[in-house]
Amino acid sequence: MASGKLRFNSKAQHGQVNIEFAIPRDIDPMFTAGNKYYERPMKTLYLLHGFSGNESDWMYNGVAEDVAYKYNLAVIMITTGNNFYLDRKATGNQYCTFAGKEVVDFTRKMFGLSDKREDTLIGGLSMGGFGALHTAFAYPETFGGVVALSSALIIYNVANMSEDFDDGIANYEYYSEVFGDLTKVVESDNNPEVLYKRILENNLPKPAIYMAIGTEDFLYKENQIMRKFLEDNGADFKYEEGPGIHDWNFWNAYIGKGVEYVLEKL
């Protein structure tokens, strides 16, 4: 397993950024015999971290190398801070562009990865689950599938938020800076639903979607809203839930299930 960390200059973020990777190019064939995922060329999975996380989370808390090895995937892990993988008007704050285009272009050239849509997946947990859905919907011709775990689908929570709001994690100023005008956020491109409707309106390719949430997760209700939206709009998706809270026990248990589902659809 080839794994490590590298730094490159990001135009989207206007500075040096780190990415982490796990790439199973050097696995001895004796260990892959009988594994159907090694009967086809390697695909790529971009994994997004949650709030307060970074590019190392899926490597040290999660099972990035196991996923790379088992499913013959180049796993690329990125970091964008607590910015929900959204673009802003400010120069150097183009986090959706970074996740959906810049890092994809860079890693494809750097590691010789496939440029085919059916070979490119994106996934994430919590804030990264939101980011994975949003990015896949923003770049439907790049990503063939998305795995969204315990997604922080908080658009309707932040809409019309009062200026004195503070939930102990963040306040009104933070949410308005990240999501823009909160009186218009539901209709904005920062809402994954808006982007998905645009896919339908323009007859663009629809990504295969896997969603999972723990039944004791504090974001359970928010995920039911997206689940209903996808059902109502004929999305190609699978939803699963099970006992669990917002933690690595759940994410490590379900990332493989999500990857398997999406790979079957590609």
GIURPE-V555204 format. One record per residue. N is the residue number from 1. RES is the residue in one letter. SS is DSSP state (H for helix, E for strand, - for the rest). PHI is phi in degrees with one decimal (* if undefined). OMEGA is omega as a letter, one per 30 degrees, with the letter a starting at -180 (NA if undefined). Layout:
n=N res=RES ss=SS phi=PHI omega=OMEGA
n=N res=RES ss=SS phi=PHI omega=OMEGA
This chain:
n=1 res=M ss=- phi=* omega=l
n=2 res=A ss=E phi=-87.2 omega=a
n=3 res=S ss=E phi=-141.1 omega=l
n=4 res=G ss=E phi=166.6 omega=a
n=5 res=K ss=E phi=-133.6 omega=l
n=6 res=L ss=E phi=-141.1 omega=a
n=7 res=R ss=E phi=-124.7 omega=l
n=8 res=F ss=E phi=-144.4 omega=a
n=9 res=N ss=E phi=-86.0 omega=a
n=10 res=S ss=E phi=-98.9 omega=l
n=11 res=K ss=- phi=-72.0 omega=a
n=12 res=A ss=- phi=-65.4 omega=l
n=13 res=Q ss=- phi=-104.3 omega=l
n=14 res=H ss=- phi=54.7 omega=l
n=15 res=G ss=E phi=168.1 omega=l
n=16 res=Q ss=E phi=-73.9 omega=l
n=17 res=V ss=E phi=-129.6 omega=l
n=18 res=N ss=E phi=-101.8 omega=l
n=19 res=I ss=E phi=-131.1 omega=l
n=20 res=E ss=E phi=-117.9 omega=a
n=21 res=F ss=E phi=-145.5 omega=l
n=22 res=A ss=E phi=-138.6 omega=a
n=23 res=I ss=E phi=-129.7 omega=a
n=24 res=P ss=- phi=-87.7 omega=a
n=25 res=R ss=- phi=-78.2 omega=a
n=26 res=D ss=- phi=-108.0 omega=a
n=27 res=I ss=- phi=-73.8 omega=l
n=28 res=D ss=- phi=-62.6 omega=a
n=29 res=P ss=H phi=-55.4 omega=a
n=30 res=M ss=H phi=-65.7 omega=a
n=31 res=F ss=H phi=-92.8 omega=a
n=32 res=T ss=- phi=-110.4 omega=a
n=33 res=A ss=- phi=-59.0 omega=l
n=34 res=G ss=- phi=85.5 omega=l
n=35 res=N ss=- phi=-88.6 omega=a
n=36 res=K ss=H phi=-61.5 omega=a
n=37 res=Y ss=H phi=-73.2 omega=l
n=38 res=Y ss=H phi=-96.5 omega=l
n=39 res=E ss=- phi=-89.9 omega=l
n=40 res=R ss=- phi=-131.7 omega=l
n=41 res=P ss=- phi=-61.9 omega=l
n=42 res=M ss=- phi=-63.7 omega=l
n=43 res=K ss=E phi=-106.9 omega=a
n=44 res=T ss=E phi=-128.5 omega=l
n=45 res=L ss=E phi=-124.9 omega=l
n=46 res=Y ss=E phi=-93.4 omega=a
n=47 res=L ss=E phi=-112.0 omega=a
n=48 res=L ss=E phi=-108.4 omega=a
n=49 res=H ss=- phi=-84.9 omega=l
n=50 res=G ss=- phi=-95.6 omega=a
n=51 res=F ss=- phi=-57.8 omega=a
n=52 res=S ss=- phi=72.4 omega=a
n=53 res=G ss=- phi=-96.2 omega=l
n=54 res=N ss=- phi=-156.0 omega=a
n=55 res=E ss=- phi=-67.4 omega=a
n=56 res=S ss=- phi=-91.0 omega=a
n=57 res=D ss=H phi=-58.3 omega=a
n=58 res=W ss=H phi=-70.2 omega=l
n=59 res=M ss=H phi=-84.8 omega=a
n=60 res=Y ss=H phi=-98.0 omega=l
n=61 res=N ss=- phi=-99.9 omega=a
n=62 res=G ss=- phi=-102.6 omega=a
n=63 res=V ss=- phi=-123.2 omega=a
n=64 res=A ss=H phi=-56.6 omega=a
n=65 res=E ss=H phi=-66.3 omega=l
n=66 res=D ss=H phi=-63.5 omega=l
n=67 res=V ss=H phi=-64.5 omega=l
n=68 res=A ss=H phi=-60.0 omega=a
n=69 res=Y ss=H phi=-67.6 omega=a
n=70 res=K ss=H phi=-68.1 omega=a
n=71 res=Y ss=H phi=-108.2 omega=l
n=72 res=N ss=- phi=53.4 omega=a
n=73 res=L ss=E phi=-123.4 omega=l
n=74 res=A ss=E phi=-78.3 omega=a
n=75 res=V ss=E phi=-101.2 omega=a
n=76 res=I ss=E phi=-114.4 omega=a
n=77 res=M ss=E phi=-115.3 omega=a
n=78 res=I ss=- phi=-119.5 omega=l
n=79 res=T ss=- phi=-137.4 omega=l
n=80 res=T ss=- phi=-139.8 omega=a
n=81 res=G ss=- phi=71.5 omega=a
n=82 res=N ss=- phi=-90.6 omega=a
n=83 res=N ss=- phi=-115.6 omega=l
n=84 res=F ss=- phi=55.1 omega=l
n=85 res=Y ss=- phi=57.1 omega=a
n=86 res=L ss=- phi=-115.5 omega=l
n=87 res=D ss=E phi=-78.3 omega=l
n=88 res=R ss=- phi=-122.5 omega=l
n=89 res=K ss=- phi=-72.0 omega=a
n=90 res=A ss=- phi=-65.7 omega=l
n=91 res=T ss=- phi=-59.8 omega=l
n=92 res=G ss=- phi=80.7 omega=l
n=93 res=N ss=- phi=-127.8 omega=a
n=94 res=Q ss=E phi=-100.2 omega=a
n=95 res=Y ss=H phi=-79.0 omega=l
n=96 res=C ss=H phi=-70.9 omega=l
n=97 res=T ss=H phi=-60.5 omega=l
n=98 res=F ss=H phi=-62.5 omega=a
n=99 res=A ss=H phi=-70.2 omega=a
n=100 res=G ss=H phi=-93.3 omega=a
n=101 res=K ss=H phi=-132.5 omega=a
n=102 res=E ss=H phi=-62.0 omega=a
n=103 res=V ss=H phi=-70.1 omega=l
n=104 res=V ss=H phi=-65.5 omega=l
n=105 res=D ss=H phi=-60.4 omega=a
n=106 res=F ss=H phi=-65.0 omega=a
n=107 res=T ss=H phi=-71.6 omega=l
n=108 res=R ss=H phi=-61.8 omega=l
n=109 res=K ss=H phi=-73.7 omega=a
n=110 res=M ss=H phi=-64.8 omega=a
n=111 res=F ss=H phi=-109.7 omega=a
n=112 res=G ss=- phi=65.9 omega=a
n=113 res=L ss=- phi=-82.0 omega=l
n=114 res=S ss=- phi=-62.9 omega=l
n=115 res=D ss=- phi=-101.3 omega=a
n=116 res=K ss=- phi=-86.0 omega=l
n=117 res=R ss=H phi=-58.4 omega=a
n=118 res=E ss=H phi=-69.8 omega=l
n=119 res=D ss=H phi=-104.7 omega=a
n=120 res=T ss=E phi=-124.9 omega=a
n=121 res=L ss=E phi=-117.9 omega=l
n=122 res=I ss=E phi=-138.9 omega=a
n=123 res=G ss=E phi=-150.9 omega=l
n=124 res=G ss=E phi=-176.2 omega=a
n=125 res=L ss=E phi=-122.6 omega=l
n=126 res=S ss=- phi=54.5 omega=l
n=127 res=M ss=H phi=-56.0 omega=l
n=128 res=G ss=H phi=-71.5 omega=l
n=129 res=G ss=H phi=-67.9 omega=l
n=130 res=F ss=H phi=-57.4 omega=a
n=131 res=G ss=H phi=-62.4 omega=l
n=132 res=A ss=H phi=-64.8 omega=l
n=133 res=L ss=H phi=-63.8 omega=a
n=134 res=H ss=H phi=-60.7 omega=a
n=135 res=T ss=H phi=-67.1 omega=l
n=136 res=A ss=H phi=-62.4 omega=l
n=137 res=F ss=H phi=-75.5 omega=l
n=138 res=A ss=H phi=-75.0 omega=a
n=139 res=Y ss=- phi=-127.6 omega=a
n=140 res=P ss=- phi=-67.4 omega=l
n=141 res=E ss=- phi=-87.5 omega=l
n=142 res=T ss=- phi=-100.0 omega=a
n=143 res=F ss=- phi=-106.0 omega=l
n=144 res=G ss=- phi=-85.9 omega=a
n=145 res=G ss=E phi=-156.3 omega=a
n=146 res=V ss=E phi=-140.2 omega=l
n=147 res=V ss=E phi=-118.3 omega=a
n=148 res=A ss=E phi=-119.6 omega=a
n=149 res=L ss=E phi=-111.4 omega=l
n=150 res=S ss=- phi=47.5 omega=a
n=151 res=S ss=- phi=-66.2 omega=l
n=152 res=A ss=- phi=-83.7 omega=a
n=153 res=L ss=- phi=-87.8 omega=a
n=154 res=I ss=- phi=-105.0 omega=a
n=155 res=I ss=H phi=-52.8 omega=a
n=156 res=Y ss=H phi=-74.5 omega=l
n=157 res=N ss=H phi=-72.2 omega=a
n=158 res=V ss=H phi=-88.1 omega=a
n=159 res=A ss=- phi=-59.4 omega=l
n=160 res=N ss=- phi=59.6 omega=l
n=161 res=M ss=- phi=-62.7 omega=a
n=162 res=S ss=- phi=-74.3 omega=a
n=163 res=E ss=- phi=-69.6 omega=l
n=164 res=D ss=- phi=-96.9 omega=a
n=165 res=F ss=- phi=-68.7 omega=l
n=166 res=D ss=E phi=-158.7 omega=a
n=167 res=D ss=- phi=-97.5 omega=a
n=168 res=G ss=- phi=88.4 omega=l
n=169 res=I ss=- phi=-102.2 omega=l
n=170 res=A ss=- phi=-154.9 omega=a
n=171 res=N ss=E phi=-121.7 omega=a
n=172 res=Y ss=H phi=-55.5 omega=a
n=173 res=E ss=H phi=-60.3 omega=l
n=174 res=Y ss=H phi=-63.4 omega=a
n=175 res=Y ss=H phi=-63.0 omega=l
n=176 res=S ss=H phi=-70.7 omega=l
n=177 res=E ss=H phi=-69.2 omega=a
n=178 res=V ss=H phi=-76.3 omega=a
n=179 res=F ss=H phi=-98.3 omega=a
n=180 res=G ss=- phi=85.7 omega=a
n=181 res=D ss=- phi=-59.1 omega=a
n=182 res=L ss=- phi=-72.0 omega=l
n=183 res=T ss=- phi=-79.7 omega=a
n=184 res=K ss=- phi=-123.6 omega=a
n=185 res=V ss=H phi=-65.1 omega=a
n=186 res=V ss=H phi=-63.7 omega=a
n=187 res=E ss=H phi=-92.7 omega=a
n=188 res=S ss=- phi=-90.1 omega=l
n=189 res=D ss=- phi=-70.1 omega=l
n=190 res=N ss=- phi=-78.7 omega=l
n=191 res=N ss=- phi=-94.6 omega=a
n=192 res=P ss=H phi=-56.1 omega=l
n=193 res=E ss=H phi=-62.8 omega=l
n=194 res=V ss=H phi=-62.1 omega=a
n=195 res=L ss=H phi=-67.3 omega=a
n=196 res=Y ss=H phi=-68.6 omega=l
n=197 res=K ss=H phi=-62.6 omega=l
n=198 res=R ss=H phi=-67.0 omega=l
n=199 res=I ss=H phi=-58.1 omega=a
n=200 res=L ss=H phi=-65.9 omega=a
n=201 res=E ss=H phi=-63.5 omega=a
n=202 res=N ss=- phi=-102.1 omega=l
n=203 res=N ss=- phi=53.9 omega=l
n=204 res=L ss=- phi=-86.3 omega=l
n=205 res=P ss=- phi=-62.9 omega=a
n=206 res=K ss=- phi=-96.7 omega=l
n=207 res=P ss=- phi=-73.0 omega=l
n=208 res=A ss=E phi=-70.8 omega=a
n=209 res=I ss=E phi=-124.1 omega=l
n=210 res=Y ss=E phi=-122.6 omega=l
n=211 res=M ss=E phi=-123.7 omega=l
n=212 res=A ss=E phi=-145.3 omega=a
n=213 res=I ss=E phi=-150.9 omega=l
n=214 res=G ss=E phi=-75.6 omega=a
n=215 res=T ss=- phi=-68.4 omega=l
n=216 res=E ss=- phi=-103.5 omega=a
n=217 res=D ss=- phi=-74.1 omega=a
n=218 res=F ss=- phi=-67.9 omega=l
n=219 res=L ss=- phi=-101.6 omega=a
n=220 res=Y ss=H phi=-59.0 omega=a
n=221 res=K ss=H phi=-60.5 omega=a
n=222 res=E ss=H phi=-62.6 omega=l
n=223 res=N ss=H phi=-72.0 omega=l
n=224 res=Q ss=H phi=-69.8 omega=l
n=225 res=I ss=H phi=-64.6 omega=l
n=226 res=M ss=H phi=-67.1 omega=l
n=227 res=R ss=H phi=-57.8 omega=l
n=228 res=K ss=H phi=-65.6 omega=l
n=229 res=F ss=H phi=-59.3 omega=a
n=230 res=L ss=H phi=-65.8 omega=l
n=231 res=E ss=H phi=-61.7 omega=a
n=232 res=D ss=H phi=-66.3 omega=a
n=233 res=N ss=- phi=-107.7 omega=l
n=234 res=G ss=- phi=64.2 omega=a
n=235 res=A ss=- phi=-69.7 omega=l
n=236 res=D ss=- phi=-88.2 omega=a
n=237 res=F ss=E phi=-147.4 omega=l
n=238 res=K ss=E phi=-129.1 omega=l
n=239 res=Y ss=E phi=-116.5 omega=l
n=240 res=E ss=E phi=-135.6 omega=l
n=241 res=E ss=E phi=-141.0 omega=l
n=242 res=G ss=E phi=-169.2 omega=l
n=243 res=P ss=- phi=-56.7 omega=l
n=244 res=G ss=- phi=159.7 omega=l
n=245 res=I ss=- phi=-111.6 omega=a
n=246 res=H ss=- phi=-88.3 omega=a
n=247 res=D ss=- phi=-152.3 omega=a
n=248 res=W ss=H phi=-68.2 omega=l
n=249 res=N ss=H phi=-58.9 omega=l
n=250 res=F ss=H phi=-71.1 omega=a
n=251 res=W ss=H phi=-63.7 omega=l
n=252 res=N ss=H phi=-68.7 omega=l
n=253 res=A ss=H phi=-76.2 omega=a
n=254 res=Y ss=H phi=-106.9 omega=a
n=255 res=I ss=H phi=-61.9 omega=l
n=256 res=G ss=H phi=-65.6 omega=l
n=257 res=K ss=H phi=-61.5 omega=l
n=258 res=G ss=H phi=-66.7 omega=l
n=259 res=V ss=H phi=-62.1 omega=a
n=260 res=E ss=H phi=-61.8 omega=l
n=261 res=Y ss=H phi=-62.4 omega=a
n=262 res=V ss=H phi=-65.5 omega=l
n=263 res=L ss=H phi=-62.5 omega=l
n=264 res=E ss=H phi=-66.1 omega=a
n=265 res=K ss=H phi=-87.6 omega=a
n=266 res=L ss=- phi=-93.9 omega=NA
